[in-house]
Amino acid sequence: MFLHLGSNEVVYLRDVIAIMDLRAARTSRDVQQFLRGAEMENRVVNLSDGNAKSFVICEDRVYLSPISSTTLRRRTTSLYRVRQQRT
C-alpha cells in the first residue's frame, strides 16, 4: 500500500517509520537535531513550499509535508483496514 504525502509524492506504507507534527516537534531539541542531521545528509524532501505541517520519517528519507499529521495518520489507518479486509 502507498501513502500520499502531498505534491504528487507517495511512499510505501511499509517504509514509514513515524509521522510527526512539525509544530509540536519543534520544541524538542532531539527532533531539531535529527532534522538538521537529515538536512546535512541531503535526506530531507520538502513537499510543502514553506508551509510544512508534518514530517514523515521513512527508511531513507524525511519528508516535510503540507498535510497534517492527523490526516496522514487517518490515511494509514484506512489503508490498514482495507488491507486487513482483503486477507
PDB file of N, CA, C and O in Angstrom:
ATOM      1  N   MET A   1       0.829  -1.173   0.000  1.00  0.00           N
ATOM      2  CA  MET A   1       0.000   0.000   0.000  1.00  0.00           C
ATOM      3  C   MET A   1       0.882   1.249   0.000  1.00  0.00           C
ATOM      4  O   MET A   1       2.034   1.218   0.434  1.00  0.00           O
ATOM      5  N   PHE A   2       0.319   2.333  -0.492  1.00  0.00           N
ATOM      6  CA  PHE A   2       1.026   3.597  -0.595  1.00  0.00           C
ATOM      7  C   PHE A   2       0.370   4.653   0.284  1.00  0.00           C
ATOM      8  O   PHE A   2      -0.826   4.590   0.569  1.00  0.00           O
ATOM      9  N   LEU A   3       1.171   5.619   0.706  1.00  0.00           N
ATOM     10  CA  LEU A   3       0.675   6.761   1.461  1.00  0.00           C
ATOM     11  C   LEU A   3       1.006   8.018   0.676  1.00  0.00           C
ATOM     12  O   LEU A   3       2.170   8.265   0.361  1.00  0.00           O
ATOM     13  N   HIS A   4      -0.009   8.815   0.359  1.00  0.00           N
ATOM     14  CA  HIS A   4       0.185  10.074  -0.360  1.00  0.00           C
ATOM     15  C   HIS A   4       0.581  11.158   0.634  1.00  0.00           C
ATOM     16  O   HIS A   4      -0.127  11.399   1.612  1.00  0.00           O
ATOM     17  N   LEU A   5       1.717  11.813   0.382  1.00  0.00           N
ATOM     18  CA  LEU A   5       2.260  12.813   1.298  1.00  0.00           C
ATOM     19  C   LEU A   5       2.023  14.247   0.843  1.00  0.00           C
ATOM     20  O   LEU A   5       2.323  15.186   1.581  1.00  0.00           O
ATOM     21  N   GLY A   6       1.493  14.427  -0.355  1.00  0.00           N
ATOM     22  CA  GLY A   6       1.306  15.755  -0.928  1.00  0.00           C
ATOM     23  C   GLY A   6       2.240  15.950  -2.100  1.00  0.00           C
ATOM     24  O   GLY A   6       3.232  15.235  -2.242  1.00  0.00           O
ATOM     25  N   SER A   7       1.918  16.929  -2.948  1.00  0.00           N
ATOM     26  CA  SER A   7       2.751  17.265  -4.118  1.00  0.00           C
ATOM     27  C   SER A   7       3.065  16.047  -4.983  1.00  0.00           C
ATOM     28  O   SER A   7       4.190  15.888  -5.456  1.00  0.00           O
ATOM     29  N   ASN A   8       2.087  15.208  -5.182  1.00  0.00           N
ATOM     30  CA  ASN A   8       2.230  14.019  -6.030  1.00  0.00           C
ATOM     31  C   ASN A   8       3.314  13.054  -5.554  1.00  0.00           C
ATOM     32  O   ASN A   8       3.876  12.309  -6.357  1.00  0.00           O
ATOM     33  N   GLU A   9       3.603  13.064  -4.282  1.00  0.00           N
ATOM     34  CA  GLU A   9       4.619  12.166  -3.702  1.00  0.00           C
ATOM     35  C   GLU A   9       3.928  11.069  -2.897  1.00  0.00           C
ATOM     36  O   GLU A   9       3.085  11.344  -2.042  1.00  0.00           O
ATOM     37  N   VAL A  10       4.293   9.845  -3.180  1.00  0.00           N
ATOM     38  CA  VAL A  10       3.773   8.711  -2.430  1.00  0.00           C
ATOM     39  C   VAL A  10       4.938   7.863  -1.946  1.00  0.00           C
ATOM     40  O   VAL A  10       5.996   7.824  -2.574  1.00  0.00           O
ATOM     41  N   VAL A  11       4.735   7.187  -0.827  1.00  0.00           N
ATOM     42  CA  VAL A  11       5.746   6.275  -0.293  1.00  0.00           C
ATOM     43  C   VAL A  11       5.056   4.962   0.057  1.00  0.00           C
ATOM     44  O   VAL A  11       3.851   4.921   0.304  1.00  0.00           O
ATOM     45  N   TYR A  12       5.834   3.907   0.072  1.00  0.00           N
ATOM     46  CA  TYR A  12       5.304   2.640   0.541  1.00  0.00           C
ATOM     47  C   TYR A  12       4.988   2.764   2.021  1.00  0.00           C
ATOM     48  O   TYR A  12       5.800   3.267   2.798  1.00  0.00           O
ATOM     49  N   LEU A  13       3.829   2.314   2.401  1.00  0.00           N
ATOM     50  CA  LEU A  13       3.418   2.383   3.794  1.00  0.00           C
ATOM     51  C   LEU A  13       4.368   1.589   4.684  1.00  0.00           C
ATOM     52  O   LEU A  13       4.607   1.967   5.831  1.00  0.00           O
ATOM     53  N   ARG A  14       4.900   0.514   4.172  1.00  0.00           N
ATOM     54  CA  ARG A  14       5.811  -0.314   4.972  1.00  0.00           C
ATOM     55  C   ARG A  14       7.133   0.403   5.263  1.00  0.00           C
ATOM     56  O   ARG A  14       7.856   0.007   6.177  1.00  0.00           O
ATOM     57  N   ASP A  15       7.460   1.459   4.497  1.00  0.00           N
ATOM     58  CA  ASP A  15       8.692   2.212   4.721  1.00  0.00           C
ATOM     59  C   ASP A  15       8.536   3.324   5.745  1.00  0.00           C
ATOM     60  O   ASP A  15       9.528   3.915   6.171  1.00  0.00           O
ATOM     61  N   VAL A  16       7.292   3.619   6.150  1.00  0.00           N
ATOM     62  CA  VAL A  16       7.045   4.711   7.087  1.00  0.00           C
ATOM     63  C   VAL A  16       7.415   4.260   8.500  1.00  0.00           C
ATOM     64  O   VAL A  16       6.925   3.245   8.995  1.00  0.00           O
ATOM     65  N   ILE A  17       8.279   5.030   9.126  1.00  0.00           N
ATOM     66  CA  ILE A  17       8.701   4.752  10.495  1.00  0.00           C
ATOM     67  C   ILE A  17       7.903   5.591  11.478  1.00  0.00           C
ATOM     68  O   ILE A  17       7.467   5.092  12.515  1.00  0.00           O
ATOM     69  N   ALA A  18       7.708   6.878  11.151  1.00  0.00           N
ATOM     70  CA  ALA A  18       6.975   7.771  12.049  1.00  0.00           C
ATOM     71  C   ALA A  18       6.348   8.915  11.271  1.00  0.00           C
ATOM     72  O   ALA A  18       6.870   9.350  10.245  1.00  0.00           O
ATOM     73  N   ILE A  19       5.225   9.393  11.776  1.00  0.00           N
ATOM     74  CA  ILE A  19       4.562  10.586  11.265  1.00  0.00           C
ATOM     75  C   ILE A  19       4.475  11.550  12.444  1.00  0.00           C
ATOM     76  O   ILE A  19       3.883  11.232  13.476  1.00  0.00           O
ATOM     77  N   MET A  20       5.067  12.725  12.284  1.00  0.00           N
ATOM     78  CA  MET A  20       5.187  13.663  13.398  1.00  0.00           C
ATOM     79  C   MET A  20       4.595  15.024  13.036  1.00  0.00           C
ATOM     80  O   MET A  20       4.692  15.472  11.894  1.00  0.00           O
ATOM     81  N   ASP A  21       3.982  15.671  14.022  1.00  0.00           N
ATOM     82  CA  ASP A  21       3.500  17.031  13.871  1.00  0.00           C
ATOM     83  C   ASP A  21       4.707  17.964  13.968  1.00  0.00           C
ATOM     84  O   ASP A  21       5.435  17.931  14.960  1.00  0.00           O
ATOM     85  N   LEU A  22       4.919  18.781  12.964  1.00  0.00           N
ATOM     86  CA  LEU A  22       6.125  19.602  12.913  1.00  0.00           C
ATOM     87  C   LEU A  22       6.124  20.687  13.988  1.00  0.00           C
ATOM     88  O   LEU A  22       7.160  20.940  14.603  1.00  0.00           O
ATOM     89  N   ARG A  23       4.984  21.331  14.224  1.00  0.00           N
ATOM     90  CA  ARG A  23       4.938  22.396  15.235  1.00  0.00           C
ATOM     91  C   ARG A  23       5.222  21.850  16.631  1.00  0.00           C
ATOM     92  O   ARG A  23       5.966  22.459  17.400  1.00  0.00           O
ATOM     93  N   ALA A  24       4.646  20.736  16.948  1.00  0.00           N
ATOM     94  CA  ALA A  24       4.877  20.137  18.269  1.00  0.00           C
ATOM     95  C   ALA A  24       6.314  19.648  18.404  1.00  0.00           C
ATOM     96  O   ALA A  24       6.903  19.738  19.481  1.00  0.00           O
ATOM     97  N   ALA A  25       6.872  19.138  17.329  1.00  0.00           N
ATOM     98  CA  ALA A  25       8.228  18.587  17.375  1.00  0.00           C
ATOM     99  C   ALA A  25       9.299  19.661  17.451  1.00  0.00           C
ATOM    100  O   ALA A  25      10.414  19.389  17.897  1.00  0.00           O
ATOM    101  N   ARG A  26       8.982  20.865  17.028  1.00  0.00           N
ATOM    102  CA  ARG A  26       9.984  21.947  17.054  1.00  0.00           C
ATOM    103  C   ARG A  26      10.425  22.300  18.468  1.00  0.00           C
ATOM    104  O   ARG A  26      11.471  22.925  18.646  1.00  0.00           O
ATOM    105  N   THR A  27       9.654  21.916  19.470  1.00  0.00           N
ATOM    106  CA  THR A  27      10.026  22.216  20.855  1.00  0.00           C
ATOM    107  C   THR A  27      11.045  21.222  21.406  1.00  0.00           C
ATOM    108  O   THR A  27      11.594  21.432  22.487  1.00  0.00           O
ATOM    109  N   SER A  28      11.297  20.154  20.679  1.00  0.00           N
ATOM    110  CA  SER A  28      12.227  19.127  21.131  1.00  0.00           C
ATOM    111  C   SER A  28      13.610  19.338  20.516  1.00  0.00           C
ATOM    112  O   SER A  28      13.755  19.398  19.295  1.00  0.00           O
ATOM    113  N   ARG A  29      14.605  19.448  21.362  1.00  0.00           N
ATOM    114  CA  ARG A  29      15.977  19.600  20.864  1.00  0.00           C
ATOM    115  C   ARG A  29      16.418  18.366  20.078  1.00  0.00           C
ATOM    116  O   ARG A  29      17.118  18.478  19.072  1.00  0.00           O
ATOM    117  N   ASP A  30      16.007  17.205  20.542  1.00  0.00           N
ATOM    118  CA  ASP A  30      16.393  15.967  19.856  1.00  0.00           C
ATOM    119  C   ASP A  30      15.832  15.930  18.442  1.00  0.00           C
ATOM    120  O   ASP A  30      16.523  15.529  17.505  1.00  0.00           O
ATOM    121  N   VAL A  31      14.589  16.343  18.289  1.00  0.00           N
ATOM    122  CA  VAL A  31      13.968  16.352  16.956  1.00  0.00           C
ATOM    123  C   VAL A  31      14.642  17.382  16.078  1.00  0.00           C
ATOM    124  O   VAL A  31      14.908  17.108  14.908  1.00  0.00           O
ATOM    125  N   GLN A  32      14.924  18.555  16.609  1.00  0.00           N
ATOM    126  CA  GLN A  32      15.621  19.580  15.837  1.00  0.00           C
ATOM    127  C   GLN A  32      16.984  19.082  15.368  1.00  0.00           C
ATOM    128  O   GLN A  32      17.380  19.312  14.226  1.00  0.00           O
ATOM    129  N   GLN A  33      17.688  18.406  16.252  1.00  0.00           N
ATOM    130  CA  GLN A  33      18.998  17.855  15.899  1.00  0.00           C
ATOM    131  C   GLN A  33      18.858  16.771  14.826  1.00  0.00           C
ATOM    132  O   GLN A  33      19.657  16.711  13.891  1.00  0.00           O
ATOM    133  N   PHE A  34      17.848  15.924  14.963  1.00  0.00           N
ATOM    134  CA  PHE A  34      17.603  14.885  13.967  1.00  0.00           C
ATOM    135  C   PHE A  34      17.346  15.493  12.597  1.00  0.00           C
ATOM    136  O   PHE A  34      17.924  15.056  11.602  1.00  0.00           O
ATOM    137  N   LEU A  35      16.467  16.517  12.544  1.00  0.00           N
ATOM    138  CA  LEU A  35      16.135  17.148  11.266  1.00  0.00           C
ATOM    139  C   LEU A  35      17.346  17.858  10.663  1.00  0.00           C
ATOM    140  O   LEU A  35      17.556  17.800   9.451  1.00  0.00           O
ATOM    141  N   ARG A  36      18.138  18.522  11.491  1.00  0.00           N
ATOM    142  CA  ARG A  36      19.356  19.165  10.980  1.00  0.00           C
ATOM    143  C   ARG A  36      20.317  18.130  10.394  1.00  0.00           C
ATOM    144  O   ARG A  36      20.905  18.342   9.334  1.00  0.00           O
ATOM    145  N   GLY A  37      20.464  17.012  11.100  1.00  0.00           N
ATOM    146  CA  GLY A  37      21.336  15.952  10.594  1.00  0.00           C
ATOM    147  C   GLY A  37      20.845  15.388   9.276  1.00  0.00           C
ATOM    148  O   GLY A  37      21.636  15.130   8.369  1.00  0.00           O
ATOM    149  N   ALA A  38      19.541  15.197   9.170  1.00  0.00           N
ATOM    150  CA  ALA A  38      18.965  14.690   7.915  1.00  0.00           C
ATOM    151  C   ALA A  38      19.173  15.693   6.783  1.00  0.00           C
ATOM    152  O   ALA A  38      19.445  15.300   5.649  1.00  0.00           O
ATOM    153  N   GLU A  39      19.046  16.982   7.085  1.00  0.00           N
ATOM    154  CA  GLU A  39      19.290  18.007   6.070  1.00  0.00           C
ATOM    155  C   GLU A  39      20.744  17.998   5.618  1.00  0.00           C
ATOM    156  O   GLU A  39      21.033  18.104   4.426  1.00  0.00           O
ATOM    157  N   MET A  40      21.652  17.871   6.573  1.00  0.00           N
ATOM    158  CA  MET A  40      23.078  17.851   6.229  1.00  0.00           C
ATOM    159  C   MET A  40      23.422  16.644   5.359  1.00  0.00           C
ATOM    160  O   MET A  40      24.343  16.705   4.545  1.00  0.00           O
ATOM    161  N   GLU A  41      22.690  15.561   5.528  1.00  0.00           N
ATOM    162  CA  GLU A  41      22.916  14.347   4.742  1.00  0.00           C
ATOM    163  C   GLU A  41      22.093  14.342   3.454  1.00  0.00           C
ATOM    164  O   GLU A  41      22.078  13.346   2.731  1.00  0.00           O
ATOM    165  N   ASN A  42      21.410  15.451   3.167  1.00  0.00           N
ATOM    166  CA  ASN A  42      20.565  15.583   1.969  1.00  0.00           C
ATOM    167  C   ASN A  42      19.481  14.511   1.892  1.00  0.00           C
ATOM    168  O   ASN A  42      19.191  13.982   0.819  1.00  0.00           O
ATOM    169  N   ARG A  43      18.878  14.194   3.058  1.00  0.00           N
ATOM    170  CA  ARG A  43      17.821  13.195   3.094  1.00  0.00           C
ATOM    171  C   ARG A  43      16.438  13.811   3.274  1.00  0.00           C
ATOM    172  O   ARG A  43      15.444  13.088   3.344  1.00  0.00           O
ATOM    173  N   VAL A  44      16.362  15.155   3.351  1.00  0.00           N
ATOM    174  CA  VAL A  44      15.079  15.824   3.552  1.00  0.00           C
ATOM    175  C   VAL A  44      14.486  16.200   2.200  1.00  0.00           C
ATOM    176  O   VAL A  44      15.152  16.809   1.361  1.00  0.00           O
ATOM    177  N   VAL A  45      13.228  15.829   2.004  1.00  0.00           N
ATOM    178  CA  VAL A  45      12.487  16.195   0.803  1.00  0.00           C
ATOM    179  C   VAL A  45      11.353  17.110   1.243  1.00  0.00           C
ATOM    180  O   VAL A  45      10.450  16.692   1.968  1.00  0.00           O
ATOM    181  N   ASN A  46      11.409  18.361   0.800  1.00  0.00           N
ATOM    182  CA  ASN A  46      10.408  19.344   1.202  1.00  0.00           C
ATOM    183  C   ASN A  46       9.296  19.389   0.157  1.00  0.00           C
ATOM    184  O   ASN A  46       9.511  19.817  -0.977  1.00  0.00           O
ATOM    185  N   LEU A  47       8.120  18.945   0.550  1.00  0.00           N
ATOM    186  CA  LEU A  47       6.962  18.916  -0.343  1.00  0.00           C
ATOM    187  C   LEU A  47       6.007  20.072  -0.069  1.00  0.00           C
ATOM    188  O   LEU A  47       4.942  20.152  -0.680  1.00  0.00           O
ATOM    189  N   SER A  48       6.374  20.960   0.837  1.00  0.00           N
ATOM    190  CA  SER A  48       5.404  21.890   1.413  1.00  0.00           C
ATOM    191  C   SER A  48       5.447  23.326   0.893  1.00  0.00           C
ATOM    192  O   SER A  48       4.561  24.108   1.238  1.00  0.00           O
ATOM    193  N   ASP A  49       6.411  23.702   0.098  1.00  0.00           N
ATOM    194  CA  ASP A  49       6.557  25.099  -0.336  1.00  0.00           C
ATOM    195  C   ASP A  49       6.566  26.053   0.850  1.00  0.00           C
ATOM    196  O   ASP A  49       5.952  27.118   0.796  1.00  0.00           O
ATOM    197  N   GLY A  50       7.255  25.680   1.914  1.00  0.00           N
ATOM    198  CA  GLY A  50       7.387  26.530   3.085  1.00  0.00           C
ATOM    199  C   GLY A  50       6.234  26.479   4.059  1.00  0.00           C
ATOM    200  O   GLY A  50       6.217  27.244   5.023  1.00  0.00           O
ATOM    201  N   ASN A  51       5.263  25.599   3.839  1.00  0.00           N
ATOM    202  CA  ASN A  51       4.096  25.509   4.718  1.00  0.00           C
ATOM    203  C   ASN A  51       3.971  24.098   5.293  1.00  0.00           C
ATOM    204  O   ASN A  51       2.895  23.501   5.248  1.00  0.00           O
ATOM    205  N   ALA A  52       5.056  23.573   5.826  1.00  0.00           N
ATOM    206  CA  ALA A  52       5.060  22.204   6.348  1.00  0.00           C
ATOM    207  C   ALA A  52       4.248  22.110   7.630  1.00  0.00           C
ATOM    208  O   ALA A  52       4.375  22.947   8.524  1.00  0.00           O
ATOM    209  N   LYS A  53       3.417  21.086   7.707  1.00  0.00           N
ATOM    210  CA  LYS A  53       2.620  20.829   8.899  1.00  0.00           C
ATOM    211  C   LYS A  53       3.092  19.569   9.618  1.00  0.00           C
ATOM    212  O   LYS A  53       2.866  19.402  10.817  1.00  0.00           O
ATOM    213  N   SER A  54       3.737  18.705   8.883  1.00  0.00           N
ATOM    214  CA  SER A  54       4.188  17.445   9.471  1.00  0.00           C
ATOM    215  C   SER A  54       5.459  16.993   8.780  1.00  0.00           C
ATOM    216  O   SER A  54       5.850  17.523   7.740  1.00  0.00           O
ATOM    217  N   PHE A  55       6.091  16.003   9.382  1.00  0.00           N
ATOM    218  CA  PHE A  55       7.186  15.345   8.688  1.00  0.00           C
ATOM    219  C   PHE A  55       7.038  13.846   8.874  1.00  0.00           C
ATOM    220  O   PHE A  55       6.572  13.358   9.903  1.00  0.00           O
ATOM    221  N   VAL A  56       7.455  13.136   7.833  1.00  0.00           N
ATOM    222  CA  VAL A  56       7.308  11.689   7.797  1.00  0.00           C
ATOM    223  C   VAL A  56       8.702  11.090   7.671  1.00  0.00           C
ATOM    224  O   VAL A  56       9.437  11.376   6.725  1.00  0.00           O
ATOM    225  N   ILE A  57       9.051  10.255   8.642  1.00  0.00           N
ATOM    226  CA  ILE A  57      10.350   9.598   8.627  1.00  0.00           C
ATOM    227  C   ILE A  57      10.177   8.245   7.951  1.00  0.00           C
ATOM    228  O   ILE A  57       9.377   7.413   8.379  1.00  0.00           O
ATOM    229  N   CYS A  58      10.947   8.047   6.887  1.00  0.00           N
ATOM    230  CA  CYS A  58      10.925   6.782   6.157  1.00  0.00           C
ATOM    231  C   CYS A  58      12.298   6.143   6.230  1.00  0.00           C
ATOM    232  O   CYS A  58      13.225   6.699   6.820  1.00  0.00           O
ATOM    233  N   GLU A  59      12.417   4.991   5.637  1.00  0.00           N
ATOM    234  CA  GLU A  59      13.667   4.240   5.668  1.00  0.00           C
ATOM    235  C   GLU A  59      14.865   5.082   5.238  1.00  0.00           C
ATOM    236  O   GLU A  59      15.899   5.065   5.907  1.00  0.00           O
ATOM    237  N   ASP A  60      14.741   5.817   4.132  1.00  0.00           N
ATOM    238  CA  ASP A  60      15.901   6.519   3.582  1.00  0.00           C
ATOM    239  C   ASP A  60      15.730   8.023   3.456  1.00  0.00           C
ATOM    240  O   ASP A  60      16.675   8.710   3.069  1.00  0.00           O
ATOM    241  N   ARG A  61      14.559   8.555   3.767  1.00  0.00           N
ATOM    242  CA  ARG A  61      14.293   9.980   3.614  1.00  0.00           C
ATOM    243  C   ARG A  61      13.394  10.502   4.725  1.00  0.00           C
ATOM    244  O   ARG A  61      12.729   9.740   5.428  1.00  0.00           O
ATOM    245  N   VAL A  62      13.395  11.819   4.860  1.00  0.00           N
ATOM    246  CA  VAL A  62      12.465  12.519   5.745  1.00  0.00           C
ATOM    247  C   VAL A  62      11.693  13.491   4.855  1.00  0.00           C
ATOM    248  O   VAL A  62      12.291  14.319   4.168  1.00  0.00           O
ATOM    249  N   TYR A  63      10.384  13.389   4.869  1.00  0.00           N
ATOM    250  CA  TYR A  63       9.538  14.223   4.026  1.00  0.00           C
ATOM    251  C   TYR A  63       8.853  15.288   4.865  1.00  0.00           C
ATOM    252  O   TYR A  63       8.228  14.977   5.879  1.00  0.00           O
ATOM    253  N   LEU A  64       8.968  16.559   4.441  1.00  0.00           N
ATOM    254  CA  LEU A  64       8.209  17.647   5.041  1.00  0.00           C
ATOM    255  C   LEU A  64       6.934  17.771   4.227  1.00  0.00           C
ATOM    256  O   LEU A  64       6.980  18.037   3.026  1.00  0.00           O
ATOM    257  N   SER A  65       5.800  17.579   4.879  1.00  0.00           N
ATOM    258  CA  SER A  65       4.527  17.503   4.172  1.00  0.00           C
ATOM    259  C   SER A  65       3.603  18.668   4.530  1.00  0.00           C
ATOM    260  O   SER A  65       3.581  19.118   5.676  1.00  0.00           O
ATOM    261  N   PRO A  66       2.838  19.157   3.545  1.00  0.00           N
ATOM    262  CA  PRO A  66       1.844  20.186   3.828  1.00  0.00           C
ATOM    263  C   PRO A  66       0.566  19.617   4.446  1.00  0.00           C
ATOM    264  O   PRO A  66      -0.345  20.367   4.797  1.00  0.00           O
ATOM    265  N   ILE A  67       0.504  18.314   4.576  1.00  0.00           N
ATOM    266  CA  ILE A  67      -0.671  17.632   5.122  1.00  0.00           C
ATOM    267  C   ILE A  67      -0.450  17.399   6.613  1.00  0.00           C
ATOM    268  O   ILE A  67       0.645  17.025   7.033  1.00  0.00           O
ATOM    269  N   SER A  68      -1.481  17.618   7.400  1.00  0.00           N
ATOM    270  CA  SER A  68      -1.338  17.474   8.851  1.00  0.00           C
ATOM    271  C   SER A  68      -1.041  16.027   9.237  1.00  0.00           C
ATOM    272  O   SER A  68      -1.409  15.089   8.530  1.00  0.00           O
ATOM    273  N   SER A  69      -0.375  15.874  10.362  1.00  0.00           N
ATOM    274  CA  SER A  69      -0.046  14.530  10.841  1.00  0.00           C
ATOM    275  C   SER A  69      -1.314  13.739  11.152  1.00  0.00           C
ATOM    276  O   SER A  69      -1.339  12.519  10.986  1.00  0.00           O
ATOM    277  N   THR A  70      -2.359  14.420  11.599  1.00  0.00           N
ATOM    278  CA  THR A  70      -3.631  13.750  11.888  1.00  0.00           C
ATOM    279  C   THR A  70      -4.227  13.150  10.623  1.00  0.00           C
ATOM    280  O   THR A  70      -4.687  12.008  10.627  1.00  0.00           O
ATOM    281  N   THR A  71      -4.219  13.918   9.543  1.00  0.00           N
ATOM    282  CA  THR A  71      -4.761  13.425   8.266  1.00  0.00           C
ATOM    283  C   THR A  71      -3.925  12.265   7.742  1.00  0.00           C
ATOM    284  O   THR A  71      -4.473  11.266   7.276  1.00  0.00           O
ATOM    285  N   LEU A  72      -2.613  12.389   7.813  1.00  0.00           N
ATOM    286  CA  LEU A  72      -1.750  11.297   7.346  1.00  0.00           C
ATOM    287  C   LEU A  72      -1.982  10.034   8.161  1.00  0.00           C
ATOM    288  O   LEU A  72      -2.015   8.934   7.611  1.00  0.00           O
ATOM    289  N   ARG A  73      -2.143  10.189   9.469  1.00  0.00           N
ATOM    290  CA  ARG A  73      -2.407   9.041  10.330  1.00  0.00           C
ATOM    291  C   ARG A  73      -3.725   8.374   9.956  1.00  0.00           C
ATOM    292  O   ARG A  73      -3.814   7.147   9.904  1.00  0.00           O
ATOM    293  N   ARG A  74      -4.749   9.187   9.696  1.00  0.00           N
ATOM    294  CA  ARG A  74      -6.035   8.623   9.271  1.00  0.00           C
ATOM    295  C   ARG A  74      -5.898   7.839   7.971  1.00  0.00           C
ATOM    296  O   ARG A  74      -6.510   6.784   7.800  1.00  0.00           O
ATOM    297  N   ARG A  75      -5.096   8.362   7.070  1.00  0.00           N
ATOM    298  CA  ARG A  75      -4.889   7.649   5.802  1.00  0.00           C
ATOM    299  C   ARG A  75      -4.225   6.298   6.035  1.00  0.00           C
ATOM    300  O   ARG A  75      -4.593   5.307   5.403  1.00  0.00           O
ATOM    301  N   THR A  76      -3.260   6.253   6.928  1.00  0.00           N
ATOM    302  CA  THR A  76      -2.600   4.965   7.188  1.00  0.00           C
ATOM    303  C   THR A  76      -3.573   3.987   7.830  1.00  0.00           C
ATOM    304  O   THR A  76      -3.554   2.795   7.522  1.00  0.00           O
ATOM    305  N   THR A  77      -4.425   4.488   8.725  1.00  0.00           N
ATOM    306  CA  THR A  77      -5.407   3.630   9.385  1.00  0.00           C
ATOM    307  C   THR A  77      -6.398   3.074   8.384  1.00  0.00           C
ATOM    308  O   THR A  77      -6.730   1.890   8.430  1.00  0.00           O
ATOM    309  N   SER A  78      -6.877   3.925   7.474  1.00  0.00           N
ATOM    310  CA  SER A  78      -7.841   3.448   6.484  1.00  0.00           C
ATOM    311  C   SER A  78      -7.187   2.464   5.519  1.00  0.00           C
ATOM    312  O   SER A  78      -7.824   1.496   5.102  1.00  0.00           O
ATOM    313  N   LEU A  79      -5.923   2.696   5.157  1.00  0.00           N
ATOM    314  CA  LEU A  79      -5.224   1.752   4.284  1.00  0.00           C
ATOM    315  C   LEU A  79      -5.016   0.419   4.993  1.00  0.00           C
ATOM    316  O   LEU A  79      -5.131  -0.641   4.378  1.00  0.00           O
ATOM    317  N   TYR A  80      -4.711   0.474   6.277  1.00  0.00           N
ATOM    318  CA  TYR A  80      -4.510  -0.749   7.051  1.00  0.00           C
ATOM    319  C   TYR A  80      -5.814  -1.556   7.112  1.00  0.00           C
ATOM    320  O   TYR A  80      -5.795  -2.780   6.981  1.00  0.00           O
ATOM    321  N   ARG A  81      -6.938  -0.870   7.311  1.00  0.00           N
ATOM    322  CA  ARG A  81      -8.227  -1.558   7.350  1.00  0.00           C
ATOM    323  C   ARG A  81      -8.550  -2.237   6.031  1.00  0.00           C
ATOM    324  O   ARG A  81      -9.035  -3.369   6.007  1.00  0.00           O
ATOM    325  N   VAL A  82      -8.280  -1.541   4.933  1.00  0.00           N
ATOM    326  CA  VAL A  82      -8.526  -2.129   3.604  1.00  0.00           C
ATOM    327  C   VAL A  82      -7.670  -3.373   3.441  1.00  0.00           C
ATOM    328  O   VAL A  82      -8.140  -4.394   2.938  1.00  0.00           O
ATOM    329  N   ARG A  83      -6.421  -3.293   3.862  1.00  0.00           N
ATOM    330  CA  ARG A  83      -5.521  -4.441   3.750  1.00  0.00           C
ATOM    331  C   ARG A  83      -6.012  -5.618   4.581  1.00  0.00           C
ATOM    332  O   ARG A  83      -5.952  -6.760   4.125  1.00  0.00           O
ATOM    333  N   GLN A  84      -6.500  -5.358   5.797  1.00  0.00           N
ATOM    334  CA  GLN A  84      -6.992  -6.409   6.664  1.00  0.00           C
ATOM    335  C   GLN A  84      -8.245  -7.073   6.090  1.00  0.00           C
ATOM    336  O   GLN A  84      -8.431  -8.279   6.246  1.00  0.00           O
ATOM    337  N   GLN A  85      -9.090  -6.306   5.437  1.00  0.00           N
ATOM    338  CA  GLN A  85     -10.302  -6.844   4.847  1.00  0.00           C
ATOM    339  C   GLN A  85     -10.015  -7.768   3.678  1.00  0.00           C
ATOM    340  O   GLN A  85     -10.781  -8.692   3.403  1.00  0.00           O
ATOM    341  N   ARG A  86      -8.911  -7.515   2.995  1.00  0.00           N
ATOM    342  CA  ARG A  86      -8.538  -8.335   1.827  1.00  0.00           C
ATOM    343  C   ARG A  86      -7.960  -9.685   2.220  1.00  0.00           C
ATOM    344  O   ARG A  86      -7.984 -10.621   1.421  1.00  0.00           O
ATOM    345  N   THR A  87      -7.439  -9.804   3.439  1.00  0.00           N
ATOM    346  CA  THR A  87      -6.796 -11.068   3.828  1.00  0.00           C
ATOM    347  C   THR A  87      -7.748 -12.000   4.506  1.00  0.00           C
ATOM    348  O   THR A  87      -7.362 -13.103   4.894  1.00  0.00           O
TER     349      THR A  87
END
